[in-house]
Amino acid sequence: MQWTFQVEGSILLVRLNGELDLGVANKLRTELDSALENHDARNIIFNLANVTYIDSTGLGLMLGRYKKISRYGGKMALVAPQPQVKRILELSGLTSIINEFKDESEAMAKTK
């Protein structure tokens, strides 16, 4: 898996590419938490358009970040998950607490 971070005001935009699983979750979690602290971001947008697989550790990573930013009034959004990833997100219940958007611009406008 590869990822990039982009900060826009109070939003940390996370673009993911590949499989979000046990093999990368700890490193991504560490880098995400560091980016949140270093840039004083309180909102997170996960662009999932290029994520081909997500397992329970990936779900846990997202849920943990959701809880962390929610404590401070932050919001989280998901962008364009592929059908197989979207199904897992729905089954886990994450889509009932985290808004989903078709593209980054819509997510940025509604997450501020």
C-alpha positions, -999 to +999 in steps of 0.1 A: +000+000+000+010+035-007-004+068+007+000+105+005-012+132+029-023+167+019-034+194+044-060+219+035-068+242+065-082+219+092-085+189+068-061+161+064-067+145+030-054+109+029-051+092-005-047+055-002-036+031-030-036-007-026-046-031+002-053-016+037-045-046+059-025-058+089+008-054+069+005-016+067-020-006+094+005+002+122+028+023+100-001+042+085-016+047+120+016+062+133+020+085+103-016+096+104-014+105+141+018+124+135+003+143+106-028+151+126-007+165+155+019+183+133-007+201+112-033+207+138-059+190+115-092+181+131-109+166+101-099+136+079-109+126+044-099+091+033-099+088-005-105+051-010-109+051-048-077+031-053-081+008-023-087-028-035-091-045-001-096-037+035-095-060+065-105-056+101-072-039+110-079-013+083-114-008+097-100-005+132-076+021+120-104+042+105-126+038+135-098+048+159-091+080+140-128+087+139-131+084+177-099+105+181-111+135+160-147+132+171-136+140+207-126+175+195-156+181+172-138+169+141-154+151+111-144+122+089-154+115+053-148+087+028-144+092-009-153+068-037-148+034-022-147+006-048-178-018-045-160-046-027-145-021-001-178-003+002-195-035+010-171-042+039-175-007+052-213-011+051-212-045+069-189-030+096-213-001+102-187+025+094-209+040+067-236+047+092-213+070+112-190+084+085-202+103+055-194+091+020-189+113-010-183+108-047-152+130-050-127+149-030-141+184-038-176+174-025-160+159+006-138+190+012-168+213+009-190+193+033-163+184+059-151+219+068 
